[in-house]
Amino acid sequence: MPNILEVHNLVKNYGNFTAVKGISFEIKEGEIFSLLGPNGAGKTTTISMLSTLYTPTSGDATIAGHSITKDPMAVKQVIGVVPQEIALYEDLTARENLIFWGQMYGLSGRSLHSRVDEVLEQIGLVDKAKNRVKTYSGGMKRRVNIGVGLLHKPRLLFMDEPTVGIDPQSRRAILDTVKDLNRQGMTVLYTTHYMEEAQELSDRVGIIDHGELIALGTQDELTRQVGQTDTLVLHIGENEDANALAASLKGIKDVLEANATDHEVSIITPQAENILAAVVSKANERGIKIRSIDIREPNLEAVFLHLTGRALRD
């Protein structure tokens, strides 16, 4: 497939601080490409330049053959943007928000209302369409935010940390929506600091840290860089303190890293079987019940640790 996006040595400076340090990559049409990195890595700044919100200090990118610096208006016709911050009018309903933003894209009349109906169906909010956005949960607001980015049927959709701060059920709905959009032919650039999201969604992953693209490839290509490590995953109850358990496990020999997410604790170790007894004992000491245990082969969390010497969510 041809490249829909080509990024060439993109740089963004703020005074003496360089937020993005000469990154280059490409995205093929029909691909889900994830930029994976911790908060402050330069993901949002990169998206802001590619969507023509910020002007690069140097470098350039082309989207469907259009330069972001020389032909930004043509770029805007090709892309959709789902920003990290909610960009909705809370006193309007979901339908009214979509109609307003559709008009901003130049849609009108019967085609606008037909497209709003299609988008409400895509984001699963047909039955809540007439409710004011201020009555919505955080997850529902984020789904409307996604809907706004879809209204003009973009070829390339930028999604900047779309699941931050929402409940697991809403997060699941958003990830399923991303996969459905991709199956329908949409190309997606997805930024996240959640390793498990990048693993589930991505055809290829770019790992970014301190404004630099430090690794790029398929998940198999990236995990081969790590060598022989395992990830031990502890599934615990919803009322258990996963963060406290993860912190307590870091003192065990051969535990390289331990992180908590969504009622799970993920432990990176050279050999999972060798630490299993010590991990279970530590959980018992804290009165935490482990519901089940998985052992997984090298993942993107381990790649980041290998490349930087620290955890992805430090």
C-alpha positions, 0 to 999 in steps of 0.5 A: 500500500502507498504511504498516506503520511510521510514525516521528514525530520520534524522539529518543534522548539519552544524557546530553548526547549526542544519538544520534538527532535527531528523525527521521521516516519511514514504511515501506509494507507489502511494502517493503524500506527501507534505512537507509544510513549510516556506523558511528555514524550512529544506525542501531542506536539507531533499530532499538533504539527501534523494537523497544522495546529502548530507550525514546525520549527523545521522539517516537514510532512506530507499527507496524501501528497500535501505539505503541512507547511506549504498547503495546510488547507489541503491537509485539513480536507484529508484528516480528522482529529480527535484531540486529547481534550474534550472539544464539545459544547456541554449545553448542546446535545450530542446531535447538536454538537455534531451538526455544529461541527459538521457545518464547520466542515462545510456540510449542510442540509440533508447530507449533514443530517444523514451523516450525523445519523451515521456517526451516531450509529458508529459511536453507539449513541443513537439512544442518547443523541438528544441528551445534553452533553453535560449529562454524559459520562467521561467515556460518552463525551469522548465518543462524541469527540471521536464522532466530530473527527469522523463527520467529513469522512477523513482518510487519515484520523489522528487520535491523541490519547482518546482513552485517558481518564475513562472507565474500562467499559468506555475504553473497551468501546473506544478501542472497538470503534477504532478497529471497526473504523480501520476495517472500513478502510480508515487509516489511524494514527493513535497516540497512547502511553498504554502499552496494551492499547498499542499492542491490541490495535497497531500494525506498527508502533513508533516508540517516542521518548523525550521528543525522539523516535527511539524505535519503530517497527511491527510488534514482533520486530520491536520485541526481538530487540528485548531478548528473553524476558517474560511478563507475568500478569496478575489479575486481581479483584476490582476492590484490590489495591493494584498500585500498592501490590505493584510497588511492593513487588519491585523489591523482589529479585529479578523483578525488572519492573511492575506496573498496575492497570485496570485490575492487573499487575504486569511484571517484567522478569527474565524468567516468570517461573522463578519469581512466581512463588515470591510474587504470590507470597507478597500478595498474600502478605498484603491480603490481596487475592489473585484471581488468575495469572498469565505468563506472556512473552516479550511486550512493548513495555519490556521494549521501552524498559530495555531501550530507556532503562525505565518504565513506560509510565514513570 
